[in-house]
Amino acid sequence: MLLWAAGALGLLMVLTGVGGFLLYERLNGNITTVDIGDAGSRSVTHDGPMNLLIIGTDSRQGLGHAYGDPDSLGHADTTILLHVAADRESATAVSIPRDIVTAIPDCPTRQKDGSIKVIPGIPQGLTAPKFNASLGQGGRDPGCTMRLVEQMTGLHVDHFMMVNFEAVKTLSTAVGGVEVCLARPLVDPKSHLDLSAGPHVLKGEQALEFVRTRHALRDQSDLDRIKLQQNFLGAMIRKVKSEGTLTNPAKLFTLADAATKALTVDKAIGSVAKLSSLVRDIAAVDAKHITFTTLPVVDNPNEKVHATVVVDRTRAPQLLAALRDDIPLTGTAKPRHKPAPDPRLAGPKAAPSQVSVTVLNGSGINGAARGTVVWLRDSKGVGDPVIGGNAPAPLASTSLRYAPDQADQARTVAALMGLPASALHPAADPGGTPPGPMTLTLGGDFTAAGTPIDAPPAVPQGLQKTEADSTACVG
């Protein structure tokens, strides 16, 4: 079963129009929050680009037996990384396929008694889990999904918003239906969908059938279903932003009430006031500057029957580099200016001879870690580079993790390797315990030692894209 992101995206478009103390109190009471500790941002908003993780969950809690096990906590089956540009004039929504085979990192989770329990990670191997196991399985919370997305992409995730699949029914009904156009009939006995070619206005149960369907599609794949969902979400955004919705107090309240009832967020944004602050400038993004795409993947080479996928080691790093450098996918947005220097790269650098770093290979290039260690030691005079072998899982982007007292060494490694600031991940203060080794994990953006990783990004060719303002027929 799928998870639905429509509630969170709808909420982004309407909260700025809601006011009144009593109304705020009611909507505040609707919102569920999760304490995810140090995952995500400590502040509600900030200057510069912003990354929000929108998670749809197949949780059946509170829905009875109509959709399966009512005690199910759900999994991360529909996940969108929403990147909002620094100038707030464009946004890119990247769908992350649920069937990506990947390692899952260790995850500290807050328990009901206030204690912290670390859920052990799962390394990548022949029995590696799929992406959707990052939520629910083993007690993992949305912070675990955030940590996995950061590990896979090298991008910092600021906040999360999560909804269950009931949100599609309630929100599509609240806006009076969502208009879609089909290029051919879609019939799926399993989801009970039966739609003719041409335009349709979907709401309630029929809208849920539409975004759930897979067997009505040509390839009957989850990747095709993602395209259908993106088209639906684009249509919902257009409907929510339409004058008839945003200027109608009754519709606006009904939509905000339905969205907040379906919503779970991190504690940092766990009130209507904080959510309003977060989305005040985001809601101003024009629909024609909102682009949906999917993280590039390829069939899992370890399977004879391709039921799962792996991250495309060529095209995914290009897309992620474009997000990192705030390059819009839509051709109508204004070109980006070079961002201000990141504070992670500012400050003193250690002498190369004083640098100690362990190099892991998550690039997919044989011998990359060994070659980098030799280059750092023999060509750049790094004092103590160590070969760490293969990373637990392939990474899309190179990552450098270090303790606070290793920041000067980290800046030296970043300068030598040509790393962007987004590759640097300072760890929390170890509290007096000796820091672990600084670890450089080569990712899919690595080509060769001595070739800067922070090269000018280019949007990959043939990238699947759906513009939010597109009214083209699908199917």
Secondary structure as UniProt FT lines:
FT   HELIX           6..14
FT   HELIX           15..17
FT   HELIX           21..30
FT   STRAND          32..34
FT   TURN            37..38
FT   STRAND          50..57
FT   TURN            61..62
FT   TURN            64..67
FT   TURN            70..71
FT   STRAND          76..84
FT   TURN            86..87
FT   STRAND          91..96
FT   TURN            98..99
FT   STRAND          100..101
FT   STRAND          107..110
FT   TURN            112..113
FT   STRAND          116..119
FT   TURN            126..127
FT   HELIX           131..134
FT   HELIX           137..139
FT   HELIX           142..153
FT   STRAND          159..164
FT   HELIX           166..174
FT   TURN            175..176
FT   STRAND          178..182
FT   STRAND          186..188
FT   TURN            189..192
FT   STRAND          193..195
FT   STRAND          198..202
FT   HELIX           204..212
FT   TURN            215..216
FT   HELIX           222..241
FT   HELIX           243..246
FT   HELIX           249..261
FT   STRAND          264..266
FT   HELIX           267..269
FT   HELIX           272..279
FT   TURN            280..281
FT   HELIX           282..284
FT   HELIX           287..289
FT   STRAND          290..294
FT   STRAND          297..299
FT   TURN            301..302
FT   STRAND          309..311
FT   TURN            313..314
FT   HELIX           315..324
FT   TURN            325..326
FT   TURN            331..332
FT   HELIX           343..345
FT   HELIX           352..354
FT   STRAND          356..361
FT   TURN            366..367
FT   HELIX           368..374
FT   HELIX           375..379
FT   STRAND          384..390
FT   STRAND          399..402
FT   HELIX           404..406
FT   HELIX           407..417
FT   HELIX           421..423
FT   STRAND          424..426
FT   TURN            431..432
FT   STRAND          438..442
FT   TURN            444..445
FT   TURN            449..450
FT   TURN            461..462
FT   STRAND          465..467
FT   TURN            468..469
//
